[in-house]
Amino acid sequence: MKRFYLREIAHARAGDKGDTSNIGVIAYKAEYFPIVLAQVTPERVREHFRGIARGRITRYELPQLWAINLVLEQSLGGGVTRSLSPDPHGKSYSALILTMPVDVDDAIAADLVKAGRQPI
Amino acid sequence: MRANAPRTRSLRIGAGASYAGDRIEPATDLAARGQLDYLVYECLAERTIALAQLERLKDPSKGYNELLDERFRRALPHCRRNGTRVITSMGAANPVGAARHTAAIVQELGLAPMKVAAVIGDDVLEYCLQHQDALQVMETGEPLAALAGEIVSANAYLGAEPLVEALRRSADVVLTGRVADCSLFLAAMIHEFGWAFDDWERLGRGQAAGDMVECGAIVSGGYYADPGYKEVDDLANLGFPYLVVQPDGSSEVTKLEGTGGVINRAICTEHLIYEIHDLANYVTPDVVVDFSDVRLEELGKDRVRISGVRGKARPAQLKVSIGVREGWIGEGEITYAGLGCLNRARLAEQVVRERLRISGVQLQELRVDYIGLNSLHGEASIPPKEPPYEVRLRFAGRAKSRRDAVRLGNEVETLVGKGPCSSSLPRQYVREVLAIYSCLVPRSAVHPEVVFVEADR
């Protein structure tokens, strides 16, 4: 097992509705999707988004697209239109989720390193 | 009236804008070279219509999109020549005013005959004020009447039906206020393919297609690039996307040759999930879309096919977006650089907090950020290994009165000369808070109408 940032195996985009942020996380390859599914859990997301996500976190899955959708309630400073944050829409949350550390097995780790990706 | 035989060929629909201030030339390019049947400009973010309403209160002839004139002067001659019909939410808080302006452009540029229609009836402010004790705010769970600020606008998200009526009555340009973004596209499909308003499967597929392009270039390479990870060619010359829709509702999303950007499975997946919560139940006014078994296939360079989407019966109620005046936000920023900059910034924070107390500035909430360290993600940020060379200190506070919001900025401004040494010039800003809330109203409370408009003579 080796530890990498999620960024090395997945990409992400974040959207907003009121005080709720949703973050789509998509594995770059089918073989990475089980890692995302097993490790990017609502519990870990809550810990990772400490100080930001104050409400319920729900995860939806789209396995055929190697994707999950994380829905974080009460995470936009009270709502896009009244938030004091420099990023009231939480668009940069896509970058924050990709800083989550994930453990990958040695075979995938070797492929990642060969592709120029570094473990943490 | 145009004959109503359902179309058996595919339908080409371009996305000409994704917000009020979007770039103009990619839409003109689509109008000129896209061989489009329809060009759709989606121009209303959550807050846009509430701001437009405030503008209209000041001047009744205003309240629609400021770029309408430039957009239409450039695109309509191509649309006229190519037989492309136009659907747009550029009407904002004044669709009839926008339609009059459009009719004048048609006349001035010699494009007649082009029929221009406005769809009205999304404005439900009166109904909401009358029922404010009963209507529940979705965000707070409290009645509308319990909101602290003044309600300035209430607009229901209309579905495709009144737009289809306008098209059936031969409108060449349809101007709307609040309509669900993807329904602007769905209206063209329903009209051309003759879909029934309860054909949930086809409506679901059509709505998925519209959803894929309603944010414009965000599906064709925009807001995607991450050097070394996700590369995008010629980002400054992004092409806007267009749909090729089949009579069964399946579709392709693509863009014009020679434009920048990328359309592949990865960006389409990012965009499909964007701003949708439960992927099996995406609620729109026309249909509830079920993406559970959606498939995205790359057919070639910058061509992705969407299939496998289903639909379920539309909701009984319509969502309403409510604009509420909630005071003012004041901001002040200043940068410290060099050795010890973080300590000077921290001292400056203490000084401002103390000054706000001494001078009695009333703030409902105060936020202090260290830009360069953790301003976007707070304690969730990865801590730096070394102190930063420079840091920008940012104060933001919400106040009931404009005066208190301004005074926050003033206290940041006086740091130069009275705070710690060696800073940049400060900057300060103040803006009114127009908060947006939502509620649901019965369909019977909303009465959309189509109005045809002639140029003033």
Interface residues (C-beta under 8 A of the other chain):
Chain A: R7 H11 A12 R13 A14 G15 D16 K17 G18 D19 T20 N22 G24 I26 Y28 H48 F49 R50 G51 I52 T58 Y60 L62 Q64 L65 W66 A67 N69 V71 G77 G79 V80 T81 R82 L84 S85 P86 D87 K91 S92 Y93 L96 T99
Chain B: E46 R47 M138 E139 Y223 Y224 D226 Y229 K230 R265 A266 T269 E270 H271 L272 I273 Y274 E275 I276 H277 D278 L279 A280 F291 S292 D293 V294 R295 L296 E326 I329 E365 L366 R367 D369 I371 S375 L376 H377 G378 E379 A380 I382 R394 A396 G397 R398 V433 L434 A435 I436 Y437 S438
